Amino acid sequence: MKKTLLIDFDNVIHKAGEGYKTGDIYDGPVKGAVFTLNKLISAGYDPKIFTAREQSEWPKIRTWLRDNGFPKLVITNKKTPALAYIDNRAIRFISWSDIASYFL
């Protein structure tokens, strides 16, 4: 398998310190995002942005990435096969009893 990483945009790449708000991309990058993504690419990984944002918002994401010194990245809303999914809201699955401890 290709070493693809699907990485969420808001609160993982874009700081979004005040939440999603109106959908604007108003904040700077999360500390270390540009540096680490470049290192991952150099190490042979293929990071892609995986976002729930509407496709009509993707040009704003591309512009923001370029203006903040990010490498050119593919943007998708499709959960394709990947080595890992990096998301600030994710919960790592270990077992259903572990999941129950989060929610019940």
N, C-alpha and C positions, 0 to 999 in steps of 0.2 A: 504494500500500500504506500502511495505517495505520503510524505510527511505533512499532510494538510492539517492546519489548525484553523478552526472557525472561532472567531473572536468577536464578542459583542461590542457594539460601538459606544453606546451611552453608559457612563460610569465605569468603563473598562479602558477605552481609548480617549473618549471625550469626557472630561471631568464631570460635567453636568451637576455642579454643586447645588443647584436649586431644583433638581428634578427635571422632568421632561418639559415642563412649562407649556409653551405654545408650539413646541416642535422646533424652535430655533436652536441653532448650534452656537451657543453664546459663551461658552467657557473654553478654557485652554485644555491642553492634553493632560491626562493623568501622568504624574511624575514617572519618568523612566520608559514611557510607552514608545517614543520614537527610537531611543537607543536600543531597547530590547527587541523591538520588531526588526530593526536592521541586523542585529546580532543573530536572531533566529533565521532570517533569510540567508545570511552568510554561512550559517551552519547547515543549510540545506532544507530548511522548513519552508512551507508554502502557506503563510498566513493569509486568511481571507476574512473580510468583515461579514459577520452574520448578524443581520439587524431585523427587527420587527417594523422598522420605519417603512413607510410606503415607498414604492419605487420612484415616485415623483420627487422624493426628498433626496435621492441618491446623488444628483448633481451638487447639492449643497454639501453633502458629505465629502465628495471628491474635491471640491474647492477648499473646504476646511482642511482636509488632509494635506493637500499641496501647500497651502499657506502656512501650515505648521510643521513643514519639513519631513512629512512621512513619505515612505516609498510608495510607489503606485501599487494599490491593492485592489483585488477583485471585491465587489460588494454583492452580497446575495441575501435572499430571505429563504433560501431552500436549505434544509438540513441534509446536506450531502455527507457521504462517508468521510470521516476525518479521524486523525489520531487522537484529537481531544477537542472539546468545546470549552471555551473560556468565557465565563459569564458571571457577573457579580451576583446574580440571583440563583445560581445553580446550587444544587445539593448533590453531592456525590452519592450514588447508590452503592450501598454495601449490602443491605438486607431490608426486607419489609419491616422488620421490627425496629430497625434504625430509623426508617422513614416515619413510622408511627410515633417514635419519640419526638420528632419535630412538630407533629401536627395534632397529636391526640393527648 
